[in-house]
Amino acid sequence: MNLHRVDLVSLSLFSLVARTGSISKGAALAALAVGAASKRLSDLERSLGTTLLERHSRGVTLTEAGLALQRHAQRILSDVDQMAADLSDYASGLTGVVRLWANTSAVTQFLPAQISGFGRANPRIRIELEEADSNDIVVAVLDGRADLGIFADRTPALGLHVLTYRHDRLALVAPAGHPLARRKAVRWEQAVEYDFVTLAKATSLAKRLEMETEKLGRRLKNRIQVRSFDAMCRMVAAGMGIAVLPDEAVEPLLKPLDLRRIAIDETWSDRTLLIGVRDLDALSRHVRVFIDHLCQTG
């Protein structure tokens, strides 16, 4: 077996032949003459030391070795396409890409303005943002899918270097006619008497509320779970329950939905959002510049 003689043109041709079940059809898609395509396939089989195709009057079928090569070829060709796309960015003048994963609180409250400002000051650095739960963000940074992550405190982050990003405060949101609507502040033990609209249980916010409720020896009355702060507010406005959200995130929706914001008189309602990276000293220049921007404009 001589893998050094396996080239991308032959792999692409083989993939097309495997997909169409015909050497002639595969050759046409690859813009090759049938004779040239047939020779390439024969050379590929010799290089790998095994038969890949069973040729018959109606076309070709894949051998077991051919099926194995097809799986590898699809992955290799996909990686090559991705490499070409990435490098085309650099060819057009891009100097760096920052892969950022962040939780809903950061995405909703702080990041739009910060990313926009960074983009204007650094047009050759692209920010790729993915919104996720805090636990998933930590895992993404640890396994290299993200260059940095922004997540809530209380999230286990063993193995990451952690920096303080922003502080926010949680508030209770209720519809205008709710019994708590006229209160300026409530203790948590008073709030848990009522039905709640929450995010999914895996989110750091939902876990925080469950933990604080369990400390009281109670269970949170989760009436409905949704996926966004906007959906939470709309469910509250529809009378489905009350909710806990970051203060700044709910501000734009108070008047349009006729909601009331009530302070939560508990120390845990003050949160810290964190930036996590695997190795602060090993960061690329453009990632370090972006982190500096996040911290300085926070």
N, C-alpha and C positions, 0 to 999 in steps of 0.2 A: 504494500500500500504506500502510495506517494502522495500525501495530501498537499504538498507544495505545488503540484501540477493542477490542482483543482482551482479553477478561476470563476469569477462571479458571472461571466457571460454564460458559461456552461451550466452553472447552478440555476440561473434564471431560465435558461432554455429548458432544463430538466423540469423545473417547476411548472412551466407552461405546458409541456408535453403531458406531465402527470395530471394536470387539471383538465386538459381537453381530451386525453386518452388517444391522442394522435400525434405522430411525429410531424406530419405535414401541417396540421393546424398549429401546433406549437411553433414550428419553424416560421410560419406566416406571421404569427404574433410577435416573434422575435426579429422579424425582418431578415431572415436567413434563408438561403436556398436549402431545399430538402436534403440534398447530398451533403452540404456543409454541416447541417444540423445533425444528420445521422452520424457523421464522422465525429463530431464533438461528443455525442452521447457515447459512442464506442470508446473514445479516448477517456471519457470520464469513468466508464466501467473498468477499463484497464488500470487507471490510476488508483481506483479504490479496491481493485482485486476481487470484484464480485459483480454478478449480473443484477442490474437494476430494473430492466424492462423485459417483459415477455412479449415478443413481437408476434402478431398473427394478422390474418387477412383483414380483420375489422379494426385494427389499430394496435394499441399496446395496453398492457396492464402492469401494475407494479408488483415486483417481488417483495418479500419481507424486507430485504435490504433496501429496496426502492422506497417502501413506506417509511422506513427509518430515516432515509436521506431526505425525503419530502418534508418531514417534521423539522429537521435541522435546517434545511434550505429556507423554509418559510421564516424561521427565526433569524437566520443570518441576513437574508435579504431585507427583512423588516428593520433590522439594526442598521444596515447600510443606508436605507432610506432615511432613517432618523438622523444618522450621522450627516448625510448630505444636507438635510434641513437645518441642522444645528450650524454646520459650517457655512451655509449660505448666509446666515445672519452675520457671521463674522466677516464674510466677504463683502457684505453691504455696509460695513462700518461699525457693527456692534462690537463692544469690547468685553461684555460680560453679561451673564444671566444669574439672577438671584432667585432661588427656589424657596419661597416663603409659605409656611403653613401657619394658619392662625385660627383662633376660636372665634365664635360668633360675636362675642363682646368686643374684641379688638377690631374685627372687620366692620361692625356696625358703627362703633363710636369714634375710632381714631385713625384707622389706616387709610381710608379714602383720601383725606386731605394730605396725609404724610406721603403716600405713594405718588400722588399727583405732583406735590412739590418736589419730591426727589427726581421724578421723571423730567421735570422742566430744567432742573439744575444738572442732571446727568443723562442726557438723551441717548447716550450709547450703552447704557446699562438697562436691561429689561428685567422687570419684576414679574415673576410668575407666582400668583397667589392662589392657594387652595384653602378653602374653609373646612375645618374639621373639628371633632371633639378634642378636648385637651389631651386625653390619654393617647389618642391616635397620633396627635402631633408629636408627642415625645418619642413614640416608636418610629415615626417617619424620620426624625432627626437622627436617632440612634442608628438606623439601618441605611442612612445616606440618601433617602429619597428627598429630603429637605435640607437646605443649607442652614436654616434657622427656623425656630418655631416660637409662636407666642401663645401662651397658655395661662390658665389661672393658677394662683397659689393653691396649695393642698394637693396638687397633682404630683404623684410620685415621679421624680426626674433623676433617679440615680444613674450616673454615667454622663450627665450633661453639665456643662458649665452654665450657670444661670446668672442673668443680670435683671435688675428691676427695670420694667418698661413703663407702666402707668399704674395709677391708683384709680379705682372707681368705687362707687357706693351703690348698693342695692336698695331698691325702694319697692313698696307694695303698690300695686295698681288695682283700682276697683272701679266699677261702673258708678255713675252718678247716684243711683238710688240704693246703693249697698249700705248696710248698717255701719260699715267702717268709713264710708266716704267723707264724713264730716270731721274725722279725726286728723290731727296734724301728725301724730306719731302713735305707733302701737308696739306693744311687746309681742314677741313671736308666739307666746302661749295664747294670746288673744286671737291672733290671725289664724292659727291652725284649727280653730273651730269651724272654719268655712271650707267650701269646695275650692280646689285650685286648678288652674290651667298651667301646665308645665311644659318644659322641653323634654326630650327623650331621657330616660333614666341614665344613659351612658354619659351625658354631658356633665361637666364640672358643676354647673349651677344646680342641676337637679340633685346631684349627689350631696351638695352642700346643704340644700334644704332638707333632704332626707336625714342627714346626720344630725342637724340641729333639732329636728322634730323627734328623733329617737332619743336624744338627750333628755327630752321632757317626758319620755315614756309614752309617746303618742305615735300615731301613724298619720302621714300626710294624706289628705283626702284628694288624691289625683283623679279629677273627673275626666280630664282629656289631656292628651299629649300632642304637641305640634312640633314643627321643625324650625320655626323662626320667631324672632321677637315680634315682627309685624303680625304674624298669625296669632300669637298669644294675645296681643292687644285687641285684635278683632274678635276673638272668642270672649274676652272679658267684656267688651262692649255689647256683645250679644247676650250677656247674662249667664255665661257658662261657668263662671267662677272668678276668683281673684288671682293675681299672678305676682311674681317677684321678678323684676328686671333691673338692669343697670340704669341708673338715673338718667344719664345722657341719652341712652338708646330710646327711652320712652318719651322724652321731651317733645319731639316733633309730632307725636300722635295724640297728645293729651286733648288739644282743642278739637281737631277733626273728629275724634271718636267720643268726645264728651266723657273723658276718663278723669279720675281723681288719683293723684299721687300722694302716698302716705309714707312718711319716714318710718323705718324699722329701728326701734330703739334697742339695738343689740350691737355689740362690738364686732361680731362676725359679718355684719352688713358692709363693712369696709373691706374691700378686696385689693389684692395686688396682682397685676398681670405681669408675667415674666417672659423674658427672652431666653431661649435655650439653644446652645450650640454644642457640638461634640468636643471641639478643641479650639479654644479662642486663639491660640498661637498659630494654628494651621489654616486659618481662614484666608481665602483669596482676598485681594485688595478690594474688589468691588463689593464683596459681602461685608467686609469691615467698614467700608465707606457707608453702606446702607444702614448698618447697625448704629454707627455714629449719628447718622441723620435721625433715626428713630429716637434715640436717647436725648439728643440735643433739642429736637422740636417737641418733645413730650412735655 
